[in-house]
C-alpha cells in the first residue's frame, strides 16, 4: 500500500521539481554566464571551476538522503502492515488480551520511523543553509580573485566592470540553489522508484506454456502423483498421492499448518509443485491454460 501511494507521490514530487527546474533555470543561468563571459572570460572560467565543487559537496549529502528515504518508506510500510493486521484481527487481539503486545509493537516501529524521518529531515533541511554557506564562500573567493585582478591592473578588468560582474554573478546563485533543492527531491524520488520497481518487476514464478491447452472441465479424475511442495527450505507437502474422481465429495482434514490450503492452491496453479505432477484426465496441469483453471477448479 505504501509503495502504491506514498512512494508514487514521492516520484511525482521529484518529477515536477525536475521539470520546473530544468525548464526555467538553465535559460537564466546561460544568459547570465554569457554576460559574465563577455565582461571577464578568465574570471568566468574560475567561477565555473568553483561552483561544481560546491555542487559535489551537496551531492554527497544527497546520496545519504536517498538511503534514508528508502528506509523511511520501508518503515512506513511496516507500520501500515501492523495497523492492518491489528484492525482486521481485532477480535483475536482482544480475545487473547494482546492489546498491550500490539500497542508495544506499534510504538516500537513508530519510534523507529520517527528516528529515520528526523534523520532524513535534518539532511534535507541542511541543504538550504549549506547552499547559502557555500554560496557565500564562492562569492568571497570570487571577490578576492577579482579584486586582485583589478588592483594588479595586469588585466583589462576595471573596477566598474568587476562590480557589474559581481551583480550578475549574484543573480546566478538563486537558480543554482533551485538545482540543489531539485536534486534532493530527485534523490527521494529515486528511492521510491526502486521500491515501486520491486513490485512491477517481481518475477512471475508460474509460467504458461506457449502451446497450452484450453480446458473447460474434466471427465474422469484429478490425480496428485508424488506431489511435493516447499516454501523456500520449509517442506510443506511430501510425496502426496491422491485420486479425486469426478462426482465425489472429499474433505481435507488436518491440524493448522499441515498443508491443506497449499494443496488446494496447487489446483488453480497459484503455485507449481516442487516435485511430482498434478494430472487432469491424465493431462499434466502445467500443459493447461492458467486462465481456464479457476473457472471450474474453484
Backbone bond lengths (Angstrom), bond angles and torsions (degrees), N, CA, C in turn:
res aa  C-N    CA-C-N  psi(-1)  N-CA   C-N-CA  omega(-1)  CA-C   N-CA-C  phi
1 X - - - 1.460 - - 1.524 111.09 -
2 X 1.355 115.91 -40.03 1.459 119.51 179.43 1.522 111.33 -65.03
3 X 1.320 116.94 -39.29 1.463 120.84 -179.28 1.522 111.12 -67.23
4 X 1.327 116.62 -34.19 1.462 119.95 -177.28 1.523 112.94 -85.47
5 X 1.324 118.29 -9.59 1.472 121.05 -178.66 1.529 111.25 -120.15
6 X 1.323 116.76 -72.14 1.466 121.04 -174.54 1.530 110.92 -65.82
7 X 1.339 116.85 -44.27 1.469 119.25 -178.59 1.522 111.38 -64.36
8 X 1.331 116.64 -40.23 1.463 119.75 177.97 1.523 110.65 -62.82
9 X 1.340 116.64 -38.20 1.463 120.75 178.17 1.526 111.40 -65.34
10 X 1.334 117.23 -37.40 1.466 120.75 177.54 1.530 110.66 -64.92
11 X 1.325 116.19 -40.30 1.466 119.75 177.38 1.526 110.34 -63.57
12 X 1.328 116.28 -42.11 1.469 120.53 178.70 1.534 110.75 -60.66
13 X 1.334 116.62 -44.71 1.467 120.60 179.31 1.521 111.06 -61.19
14 X 1.337 116.25 -42.20 1.457 119.97 179.30 1.514 112.59 -64.35
15 X 1.347 117.13 -41.46 1.471 120.89 -179.44 1.522 110.71 -66.28
16 X 1.338 116.91 -45.09 1.470 120.26 -179.99 1.518 110.65 -62.21
17 X 1.346 116.38 -41.55 1.464 120.14 179.37 1.519 111.10 -62.56
18 X 1.322 116.79 -41.38 1.467 120.74 179.50 1.523 110.58 -66.08
19 X 1.335 116.82 -44.10 1.465 119.97 -179.01 1.523 111.35 -62.09
20 X 1.336 116.02 -45.36 1.468 119.59 179.96 1.532 111.23 -61.44
21 X 1.331 115.24 -42.56 1.468 119.03 -176.06 1.521 111.89 -73.06
22 X 1.336 117.34 -45.24 1.465 120.50 -175.28 1.523 112.57 -71.07
23 X 1.314 118.36 -26.72 1.468 120.73 179.82 1.528 111.26 -83.13
24 X 1.333 116.95 -38.01 1.457 120.49 -171.30 1.529 113.17 -93.01
25 X 1.314 117.43 -44.92 1.458 120.26 -168.58 1.531 115.39 -79.62
26 X 1.327 121.13 -39.56 1.476 118.90 -175.81 1.525 113.91 -57.80
27 X 1.341 116.98 -40.15 1.466 119.62 -179.62 1.529 110.62 -62.72
28 X 1.333 115.74 -40.37 1.465 119.92 178.41 1.527 110.95 -63.62
29 X 1.326 115.94 -46.20 1.462 120.10 -178.24 1.528 110.87 -64.19
30 X 1.328 116.88 -44.36 1.467 119.80 -179.19 1.527 111.60 -62.93
31 X 1.319 116.41 -38.11 1.472 120.14 179.20 1.522 110.85 -63.56
32 X 1.325 116.49 -46.58 1.469 120.44 -179.64 1.528 111.14 -67.71
33 X 1.336 117.52 -37.69 1.460 120.04 178.79 1.525 111.14 -64.19
34 X 1.343 116.20 -38.72 1.469 119.65 177.85 1.527 110.71 -62.25
35 X 1.352 116.41 -41.43 1.465 119.97 178.96 1.526 110.56 -66.59
36 X 1.346 117.02 -40.71 1.468 120.39 178.87 1.529 110.89 -65.30
37 X 1.323 115.70 -41.26 1.460 119.37 180.00 1.525 111.06 -64.46
38 X 1.323 115.65 -33.31 1.464 119.68 178.19 1.531 110.71 -67.07
39 X 1.329 117.11 -37.15 1.471 120.98 -179.02 1.523 110.72 -74.48
40 X 1.360 116.10 -48.64 1.470 119.60 -177.23 1.528 109.89 -151.66
41 X 1.302 118.18 97.31 1.476 120.69 179.30 1.522 112.50 -59.33
42 X 1.340 117.66 -40.54 1.457 120.62 -177.13 1.525 111.70 -64.80
43 X 1.317 116.92 -45.95 1.462 121.09 -179.91 1.527 110.94 -68.05
44 X 1.309 117.32 -34.45 1.470 120.80 177.87 1.519 110.63 -65.55
45 X 1.339 117.30 -41.61 1.464 120.52 177.26 1.523 111.02 -62.46
46 X 1.321 116.54 -35.83 1.460 120.01 177.05 1.533 110.64 -65.36
47 X 1.331 116.32 -42.05 1.472 120.66 177.41 1.521 110.22 -60.58
48 X 1.324 117.05 -43.54 1.463 121.12 -179.87 1.521 111.57 -66.10
49 X 1.304 116.97 -20.77 1.470 120.66 176.12 1.525 111.47 -82.32
50 X 1.332 116.80 -37.19 1.472 121.08 -174.98 1.530 111.66 -79.29
51 X 1.332 118.29 -41.31 1.470 121.29 -175.76 1.533 113.23 -58.83
52 X 1.356 119.26 -44.59 1.474 118.02 178.62 1.520 113.59 -60.59
53 X 1.333 117.55 -27.49 1.465 119.57 178.41 1.526 110.81 -65.07
54 X 1.328 116.90 -41.66 1.462 119.97 177.21 1.524 110.56 -67.77
55 X 1.340 116.29 -36.43 1.467 119.34 176.80 1.512 112.00 -63.93
56 X 1.336 117.58 -33.99 1.464 121.85 178.14 1.523 110.66 -64.37
57 X 1.328 116.28 -42.39 1.473 120.28 179.58 1.523 110.52 -62.48
58 X 1.323 116.59 -44.19 1.470 120.70 179.11 1.526 110.58 -65.28
59 X 1.326 115.59 -36.59 1.463 119.63 179.49 1.509 113.04 -63.86
60 X 1.339 116.87 -35.90 1.460 120.15 177.76 1.523 111.79 -62.47
61 X 1.322 115.86 -39.72 1.470 119.84 177.48 1.525 110.05 -69.56
62 X 1.330 116.92 -36.50 1.461 120.87 -179.63 1.517 112.47 -62.03
63 X 1.334 117.95 -33.36 1.459 120.56 179.12 1.521 111.61 -65.85
64 X 1.331 116.62 -38.56 1.459 119.31 176.95 1.527 110.74 -67.60
65 X 1.335 116.70 -31.36 1.463 120.35 177.64 1.523 110.70 -64.06
66 X 1.321 117.40 -38.95 1.463 121.60 178.84 1.518 110.89 -60.51
67 X 1.333 116.57 -43.83 1.459 120.48 179.66 1.527 111.21 -64.62
68 X 1.334 116.44 -44.18 1.462 120.53 179.93 1.526 110.99 -65.82
69 X 1.328 117.41 -37.89 1.456 120.60 179.32 1.523 110.63 -63.92
70 X 1.329 116.31 -39.05 1.471 120.61 177.61 1.523 110.36 -61.82
71 X 1.332 116.86 -43.91 1.465 120.84 179.45 1.526 111.12 -65.53
72 X 1.346 116.89 -38.81 1.462 120.75 -178.70 1.524 110.70 -64.50
73 X 1.328 116.86 -43.48 1.466 120.23 179.59 1.525 110.61 -66.29
74 X 1.310 116.41 -38.26 1.455 120.73 178.44 1.528 110.72 -64.80
75 X 1.324 116.66 -42.08 1.457 121.09 179.77 1.520 111.26 -66.92
76 X 1.333 116.81 -37.46 1.466 120.11 176.69 1.517 110.84 -62.75
77 X 1.325 117.00 -37.09 1.463 120.63 176.22 1.525 112.05 -61.99
78 X 1.336 116.21 -39.14 1.467 120.40 178.31 1.529 110.41 -64.25
79 X 1.341 116.51 -41.98 1.470 120.71 -179.92 1.520 110.56 -62.95
80 X 1.332 116.75 -45.84 1.468 119.98 178.72 1.520 111.34 -63.05
81 X 1.324 116.74 -34.92 1.462 120.55 177.39 1.525 111.20 -64.03
82 X 1.335 116.63 -41.93 1.472 120.69 178.83 1.530 109.99 -65.17
83 X 1.336 117.03 -41.97 1.467 120.53 179.43 1.521 110.56 -61.67
84 X 1.335 116.03 -46.86 1.466 120.30 -179.72 1.527 110.85 -63.21
85 X 1.326 116.23 -42.49 1.463 120.83 179.74 1.527 111.09 -62.89
86 X 1.333 116.60 -41.61 1.466 120.53 -177.35 1.524 111.68 -70.59
87 X 1.335 117.28 -45.13 1.461 120.20 -177.27 1.523 111.98 -69.46
88 X 1.350 116.78 -41.13 1.469 118.93 -179.52 1.527 111.54 -70.90
89 X 1.342 116.49 -28.67 1.469 119.55 179.17 1.514 112.23 -109.23
90 X 1.328 116.75 36.17 1.461 121.09 -174.49 1.528 112.13 -61.98
91 X 1.326 117.12 -38.31 1.473 119.99 -179.73 1.533 110.41 -64.48
92 X 1.327 116.54 -39.42 1.464 120.13 178.97 1.523 110.40 -67.57
93 X 1.328 116.63 -42.13 1.468 121.07 179.82 1.515 110.34 -60.39
94 X 1.338 116.90 -46.23 1.463 120.29 -179.30 1.525 110.86 -71.71
95 X 1.341 116.43 -34.57 1.464 119.49 -179.00 1.521 112.75 -65.05
96 X 1.333 116.61 -32.92 1.461 120.75 -179.41 1.533 112.44 -102.11
97 X 1.350 116.71 14.73 1.466 121.68 179.38 1.538 111.94 51.40
98 X 1.331 114.60 44.92 1.472 120.27 -175.77 1.527 112.18 -101.05
99 X 1.346 117.08 18.18 1.468 119.11 -177.99 1.527 111.45 -61.13
100 X 1.334 116.36 -44.82 1.459 119.67 -178.37 1.527 111.21 -66.12
101 X 1.328 116.13 -37.76 1.473 119.84 179.48 1.516 110.67 -63.97
102 X 1.345 116.75 -47.38 1.459 120.65 -179.85 1.528 111.32 -66.40
103 X 1.338 115.54 -37.76 1.466 119.42 178.48 1.526 111.08 -64.34
104 X 1.336 116.79 -42.54 1.468 120.67 178.75 1.527 110.73 -66.00
105 X 1.328 115.74 -38.48 1.468 120.27 178.57 1.522 110.64 -63.46
106 X 1.335 115.88 -43.95 1.465 120.54 179.28 1.530 111.01 -65.92
107 X 1.331 116.49 -42.76 1.468 120.68 -178.60 1.528 110.97 -62.06
108 X 1.331 116.44 -40.14 1.458 120.18 -179.66 1.531 111.19 -64.42
109 X 1.346 115.95 -47.44 1.467 119.75 -179.80 1.532 111.07 -67.43
110 X 1.328 115.96 -35.14 1.461 119.76 178.70 1.533 110.87 -66.61
111 X 1.322 116.47 -37.46 1.470 120.51 177.39 1.522 110.91 -66.77
112 X 1.338 116.25 -38.91 1.469 120.15 176.99 1.526 110.51 -62.20
113 X 1.338 115.65 -42.55 1.462 119.93 178.72 1.530 110.78 -64.61
114 X 1.322 116.58 -39.50 1.467 121.10 178.75 1.530 110.70 -61.82
115 X 1.333 116.27 -45.05 1.462 120.24 -179.29 1.524 111.34 -62.23
116 X 1.334 116.02 -43.02 1.470 119.68 -179.70 1.520 110.35 -66.79
117 X 1.340 116.27 -42.25 1.463 120.09 180.00 1.531 110.80 -62.12
118 X 1.341 116.81 -43.07 1.456 120.01 -179.84 1.526 111.19 -63.74
119 X 1.322 115.97 -41.41 1.465 119.93 177.46 1.524 110.90 -62.81
120 X 1.323 116.43 -41.43 1.460 120.91 179.71 1.526 110.97 -68.03
121 X 1.334 116.99 -41.46 1.465 120.70 179.98 1.523 111.10 -64.95
122 X 1.345 116.90 -37.41 1.467 119.63 178.71 1.523 110.44 -62.59
123 X 1.331 116.05 -41.23 1.464 119.10 179.15 1.528 111.19 -68.25
124 X 1.334 116.43 -40.39 1.459 118.79 -178.57 1.524 111.48 -69.25
125 X 1.336 116.68 -43.07 1.462 119.67 -179.95 1.525 111.93 -71.74
126 X 1.327 116.30 -19.39 1.455 119.51 177.22 1.527 111.54 -68.02
127 X 1.347 116.46 -21.04 1.462 119.99 -176.05 1.522 111.75 -61.78
128 X 1.341 117.82 -38.73 1.465 120.23 -176.81 1.526 112.25 -68.52
129 X 1.353 119.75 -55.46 1.471 117.98 178.32 1.524 112.87 -64.39
130 X 1.342 116.72 -32.44 1.459 118.80 179.53 1.530 110.88 -66.39
131 X 1.345 115.82 -44.35 1.467 118.70 179.03 1.527 110.63 -65.15
132 X 1.352 117.44 -36.15 1.463 120.34 176.39 1.529 110.95 -63.35
133 X 1.334 115.60 -45.15 1.462 120.25 -179.71 1.522 111.14 -62.95
134 X 1.331 116.18 -45.65 1.463 119.51 179.91 1.524 111.40 -65.40
135 X 1.337 115.89 -34.87 1.471 119.09 177.68 1.522 110.83 -63.41
136 X 1.348 115.96 -43.12 1.472 120.21 178.69 1.525 110.45 -63.53
137 X 1.346 115.91 -40.98 1.467 119.74 178.54 1.520 110.83 -60.69
138 X 1.349 115.55 -45.04 1.467 119.98 -179.87 1.529 110.28 -63.38
139 X 1.350 116.74 -42.26 1.470 120.66 179.72 1.524 110.28 -61.95
140 X 1.332 116.44 -43.22 1.473 119.87 179.85 1.529 111.04 -62.57
141 X 1.327 116.02 -41.02 1.462 119.72 -179.88 1.529 110.30 -65.48
142 X 1.346 115.86 -43.67 1.465 119.80 179.70 1.524 110.15 -65.34
143 X 1.333 117.71 -39.50 1.473 120.81 177.27 1.524 111.15 -61.53
144 X 1.317 115.21 -42.32 1.463 119.08 -178.69 1.531 110.63 -65.95
145 X 1.339 116.02 -49.94 1.468 119.79 -178.41 1.526 110.69 -64.74
146 X 1.339 116.32 -46.40 1.463 119.87 179.94 1.514 112.28 -64.10
147 X 1.340 116.95 -39.31 1.464 120.63 178.67 1.520 111.84 -62.23
148 X 1.339 115.98 -42.12 1.467 119.43 177.67 1.527 111.38 -63.85
149 X 1.357 114.91 -37.24 1.467 118.36 179.30 1.537 110.67 -64.74
150 X 1.344 116.47 -39.49 1.470 120.26 -179.75 1.524 110.82 -69.02
151 X 1.354 115.56 -45.63 1.465 119.87 -176.49 1.525 112.46 -70.36
152 X 1.308 116.29 -32.35 1.465 118.24 -178.82 1.512 112.17 -73.33
153 X 1.318 117.21 -21.77 1.455 123.53 179.75 1.534 112.17 57.48
154 X 1.358 115.40 21.60 1.461 119.17 177.79 1.522 111.80 -85.58
155 X 1.339 116.78 -9.36 1.458 121.36 177.23 1.519 109.19 -122.24
156 X 1.325 113.90 174.43 1.468 119.40 179.95 1.523 112.04 -85.15
157 X 1.344 117.71 3.44 1.467 121.11 -178.21 1.527 109.52 -73.69
158 X 1.337 115.93 117.78 1.469 120.98 178.60 1.520 109.79 -93.54
159 X 1.319 115.91 167.96 1.464 120.93 179.42 1.526 110.78 -62.65
160 X 1.353 117.46 -41.02 1.462 120.81 -179.60 1.535 110.51 -64.35
161 X 1.337 115.21 -43.51 1.470 118.89 179.94 1.528 110.64 -65.66
162 X 1.336 116.59 -37.11 1.457 119.99 -179.84 1.525 111.45 -65.72
163 X 1.342 116.40 -40.10 1.472 119.65 176.76 1.524 110.41 -62.59
164 X 1.338 116.05 -42.75 1.468 119.47 176.43 1.516 111.67 -62.56
165 X 1.336 116.43 -38.80 1.467 121.57 177.76 1.525 110.63 -60.58
166 X 1.331 117.27 -45.28 1.462 121.19 -178.42 1.530 111.42 -67.32
167 X 1.333 116.86 -35.97 1.470 119.66 177.38 1.515 110.59 -63.60
168 X 1.330 117.19 -43.42 1.461 120.70 178.69 1.530 110.33 -67.33
169 X 1.346 115.55 -41.31 1.466 119.76 -179.82 1.529 111.69 -61.58
170 X 1.319 116.74 -36.75 1.469 119.97 179.32 1.530 111.88 -64.03
171 X 1.337 116.30 -26.37 1.464 119.68 179.33 1.530 112.34 -77.04
172 X 1.324 116.27 -17.55 1.470 119.93 178.69 1.526 111.20 -77.58
173 X 1.325 116.73 -25.78 1.466 120.21 -171.96 1.522 112.69 -62.08
174 X 1.339 117.43 -43.13 1.471 119.45 -178.95 1.523 112.81 -63.17
175 X 1.345 120.01 -46.53 1.468 118.58 174.63 1.525 112.67 -60.53
176 X 1.336 116.67 -35.18 1.464 119.21 178.01 1.526 111.07 -65.19
177 X 1.341 116.87 -38.37 1.474 120.17 176.61 1.519 111.40 -65.28
178 X 1.340 116.15 -33.92 1.469 119.53 177.94 1.525 110.31 -62.14
179 X 1.323 116.86 -37.20 1.467 120.21 175.77 1.520 111.06 -63.67
180 X 1.336 116.41 -36.03 1.464 120.01 177.81 1.522 111.54 -63.17
181 X 1.338 116.65 -46.66 1.473 120.74 178.84 1.523 110.52 -62.65
182 X 1.333 115.93 -40.93 1.464 119.70 179.54 1.524 110.56 -64.40
183 X 1.324 116.45 -37.40 1.462 120.47 -179.61 1.524 111.31 -62.95
184 X 1.327 116.92 -40.58 1.465 120.21 178.89 1.526 110.67 -65.96
185 X 1.331 117.48 -39.82 1.462 120.39 177.01 1.523 111.27 -65.72
186 X 1.337 116.35 -35.44 1.459 120.56 178.04 1.523 110.28 -63.73
187 X 1.338 117.12 -42.74 1.459 120.49 -179.29 1.526 111.47 -61.95
188 X 1.334 116.21 -41.18 1.476 118.90 176.67 1.517 110.54 -65.83
189 X 1.337 116.39 -40.84 1.456 119.98 179.32 1.514 112.40 -64.74
190 X 1.345 117.44 -38.29 1.463 120.93 179.45 1.523 111.15 -65.07
191 X 1.332 116.60 -37.18 1.470 119.55 176.80 1.528 110.47 -62.79
192 X 1.331 116.42 -39.30 1.467 120.28 179.02 1.522 110.88 -70.79
193 X 1.341 117.17 -36.65 1.466 120.68 178.53 1.527 110.18 -59.91
194 X 1.326 117.32 -41.72 1.458 121.09 179.48 1.529 111.03 -60.98
195 X 1.320 116.97 -40.38 1.469 120.29 179.67 1.524 111.06 -69.58
196 X 1.324 117.07 -38.79 1.472 120.13 178.88 1.524 110.42 -67.03
197 X 1.333 116.55 -39.96 1.463 120.31 -179.18 1.524 111.69 -65.38
198 X 1.328 117.48 -28.01 1.462 119.97 176.98 1.526 110.72 -63.13
199 X 1.339 116.66 -30.68 1.466 120.34 176.71 1.528 110.52 -80.90
200 X 1.347 116.07 -47.31 1.468 119.97 -176.64 1.522 112.44 -65.37
201 X 1.333 116.72 -34.08 1.465 121.02 -176.98 1.524 112.94 -101.01
202 X 1.325 116.65 17.27 1.468 119.74 178.20 1.531 109.55 -60.74
203 X 1.324 118.21 132.55 1.465 120.45 -176.48 1.529 111.67 -66.72
204 X 1.322 115.71 141.61 1.459 122.33 175.28 1.520 107.24 -89.88
205 X 1.328 117.09 108.66 1.465 120.69 -173.90 1.523 112.53 -79.21
206 X 1.337 117.59 -25.64 1.464 121.40 179.75 1.524 108.35 -103.84
207 X 1.322 116.97 111.65 1.454 122.48 -176.74 1.532 110.04 -108.12
208 X 1.317 115.24 142.55 1.464 121.29 177.21 1.522 109.49 -94.86
209 X 1.338 116.86 135.57 1.462 121.15 179.66 1.528 110.38 -67.66
210 X 1.332 118.21 148.90 1.468 120.67 -179.77 1.530 112.71 -60.06
211 X 1.333 116.69 -34.53 1.469 120.73 -178.82 1.530 112.02 -105.70
212 X 1.324 116.42 37.08 1.467 120.72 -178.23 1.525 111.11 -62.81
213 X 1.343 114.80 146.61 1.462 121.25 -177.18 1.529 110.95 -87.85
214 X 1.314 115.88 141.35 1.463 120.81 174.21 1.527 108.79 -84.30
215 X 1.325 116.74 134.18 1.460 120.73 -179.92 1.531 109.46 -132.64
216 X 1.304 115.72 152.35 1.465 121.68 178.22 1.524 112.44 -124.35
217 X 1.314 116.70 -2.89 1.450 119.97 -179.75 1.515 109.72 167.68
218 X 1.325 117.15 -164.14 1.460 119.89 176.87 1.525 108.44 -141.07
219 X 1.346 115.97 158.10 1.461 122.05 -173.86 1.519 113.26 -106.41
220 X 1.327 117.16 -31.17 1.461 119.39 -172.47 1.537 112.79 -117.53
221 X 1.320 116.59 -68.00 1.465 117.99 -173.29 1.519 110.99 -159.70
222 X 1.329 114.30 165.10 1.464 123.19 168.85 1.523 106.83 -115.55
223 X 1.308 116.56 130.30 1.461 120.35 -174.09 1.526 110.46 -125.26
224 X 1.333 115.61 129.16 1.466 122.56 169.43 1.529 106.88 -95.16
225 X 1.314 116.85 117.81 1.463 120.75 -174.69 1.533 109.61 -118.60
226 X 1.334 116.26 107.05 1.475 122.65 179.19 1.529 111.67 52.32
227 X 1.326 116.65 45.16 1.462 121.67 -175.39 1.528 109.95 -83.66
228 X 1.338 115.07 129.79 1.469 122.27 173.63 1.523 108.00 -129.75
229 X 1.331 115.24 148.11 1.467 119.49 178.66 1.518 109.33 -149.87
230 X 1.349 115.16 142.54 1.464 120.15 179.07 1.518 109.42 -139.55
231 X 1.334 115.14 143.99 1.458 121.88 170.78 1.524 107.31 -93.13
232 X 1.326 116.78 96.48 1.453 119.65 -174.26 1.515 109.49 67.60
233 X 1.327 117.43 -120.68 1.468 121.69 179.40 1.526 112.67 -93.10
234 X 1.333 116.33 -2.10 1.464 119.73 -177.44 1.528 109.52 -92.92
235 X 1.335 116.63 110.14 1.461 122.09 178.83 1.531 109.68 -77.23
236 X 1.350 116.19 124.03 1.462 121.37 -178.45 1.528 110.58 -105.75
237 X 1.328 116.47 -45.30 1.461 122.03 178.17 1.523 108.94 -120.22
238 X 1.334 116.47 140.32 1.460 119.44 -178.34 1.525 110.14 -142.65
239 X 1.334 114.42 117.44 1.471 122.40 175.56 1.535 112.29 52.38
240 X 1.338 115.06 53.88 1.466 120.55 179.57 1.527 109.37 -85.40
241 X 1.349 116.21 129.16 1.466 122.38 175.89 1.526 108.45 -126.32
242 X 1.330 115.35 111.83 1.466 121.14 -178.37 1.526 108.07 -136.55
243 X 1.325 115.72 139.68 1.460 121.16 173.71 1.525 108.07 -116.19
244 X 1.340 116.39 119.45 1.456 121.40 -178.20 1.525 108.88 -110.37
245 X 1.339 118.53 94.85 1.461 119.72 -179.12 1.532 111.89 -72.84
246 X 1.307 116.23 150.67 1.451 121.16 -178.70 1.531 110.25 -66.50
247 X 1.328 116.09 140.01 1.459 121.24 176.99 1.508 114.41 87.30
248 X 1.299 118.97 -3.16 1.460 122.65 179.52 1.527 110.18 -99.56
249 X 1.332 116.86 147.08 1.458 122.29 175.22 1.522 108.59 -104.57
250 X 1.335 114.84 123.27 1.453 119.55 -178.19 1.521 109.58 -125.02
251 X 1.318 116.42 158.48 1.469 121.34 -179.71 1.518 109.94 -129.45
252 X 1.315 115.49 141.16 1.465 121.96 173.39 1.521 108.00 -99.26
253 X 1.315 117.12 123.37 1.458 121.65 -176.87 1.529 108.25 -123.59
254 X 1.318 115.35 135.26 1.465 118.96 178.14 1.513 110.58 174.35
255 X 1.325 115.67 165.56 1.459 119.91 -178.23 1.531 109.80 -72.89
256 X 1.327 115.75 167.58 1.460 121.25 -179.36 1.524 110.20 -61.78
257 X 1.337 116.01 131.03 1.452 120.90 -179.49 1.514 114.11 88.34
258 X 1.339 117.32 5.21 1.463 119.82 -178.56 1.518 112.52 -74.69
259 X 1.348 117.25 -19.08 1.469 119.82 178.65 1.514 114.07 112.98
260 X 1.339 117.16 14.86 1.477 119.90 -178.20 1.534 110.71 -64.26
261 X 1.333 116.55 -50.00 1.468 120.35 -179.30 1.523 111.11 -64.48
262 X 1.330 116.79 -38.81 1.464 120.21 178.87 1.513 110.90 -62.70
263 X 1.329 116.38 -41.78 1.466 120.65 179.01 1.521 110.96 -61.16
264 X 1.349 116.65 -40.60 1.462 120.52 178.35 1.532 111.22 -70.41
265 X 1.332 117.03 -34.76 1.469 120.82 -178.95 1.522 113.02 -68.77
266 X 1.317 117.01 -19.23 1.462 119.70 179.49 1.530 112.03 -72.45
267 X 1.331 116.66 -24.86 1.475 119.49 -177.91 1.529 112.91 -66.98
268 X 1.348 119.95 -49.22 1.471 119.46 176.19 1.531 112.69 -81.73
269 X 1.330 117.07 11.28 1.468 123.83 178.67 1.526 112.45 59.28
270 X 1.330 116.25 42.13 1.456 118.54 166.50 1.533 108.34 -65.38
271 X 1.337 114.89 -30.45 1.464 122.81 172.08 1.521 107.73 -136.88
272 X 1.315 115.98 161.81 1.457 122.17 170.47 1.517 108.83 -106.80
273 X 1.336 117.92 145.99 1.465 119.89 179.37 1.525 111.36 -59.97
274 X 1.331 115.55 145.21 1.463 119.89 173.97 1.515 110.27 -68.15
275 X 1.323 115.45 -39.40 1.467 122.35 175.16 1.521 108.56 -141.53
276 X 1.330 116.24 159.92 1.450 120.67 177.21 1.518 113.45 88.15
277 X 1.348 115.65 -174.54 1.454 121.83 -176.69 1.519 110.95 -137.20
278 X 1.324 114.62 152.73 1.460 121.73 169.36 1.529 105.90 -117.71
279 X 1.328 116.53 121.54 1.456 121.70 -172.57 1.524 110.95 -113.25
280 X 1.313 116.19 136.15 1.464 122.71 173.49 1.525 107.04 -114.86
281 X 1.325 116.03 109.79 1.471 119.82 -174.82 1.520 110.55 50.72
282 X 1.354 115.40 45.60 1.465 123.94 178.50 1.534 113.75 68.31
283 X 1.334 117.36 12.22 1.467 121.32 175.41 1.521 108.62 -106.08
284 X 1.328 115.86 126.98 1.462 120.14 -179.11 1.526 110.28 -62.24
285 X 1.339 115.90 135.94 1.468 121.64 -177.72 1.531 111.72 -59.80
286 X 1.331 117.16 -30.22 1.467 120.50 -178.68 1.529 112.18 -69.43
287 X 1.346 118.11 -13.84 1.461 121.75 179.25 1.530 112.44 -93.24
288 X 1.337 117.00 3.15 1.464 121.67 -178.66 1.528 110.09 -103.15
289 X 1.326 116.34 157.20 1.459 121.29 177.02 1.530 110.15 -69.70
290 X 1.315 115.84 131.24 1.469 120.43 -176.91 1.522 110.90 -64.08
291 X 1.340 117.55 -39.34 1.469 120.58 -176.61 1.520 112.48 -67.44
292 X 1.337 117.91 -19.38 1.467 120.41 179.07 1.525 112.51 -83.09
293 X 1.317 117.43 -22.80 1.469 120.69 -172.09 1.516 113.62 -65.45
294 X 1.358 121.14 -49.11 1.469 119.70 -177.55 1.523 114.05 -64.27
295 X 1.337 118.41 -19.60 1.459 120.78 -176.52 1.514 112.11 -63.44
296 X 1.328 116.53 -33.84 1.472 118.02 -177.70 1.522 112.98 -121.80
297 X 1.349 117.13 -22.93 1.466 118.88 -179.38 1.523 110.67 -70.54
298 X 1.363 115.92 -44.70 1.449 119.45 -176.92 1.518 111.70 -79.89
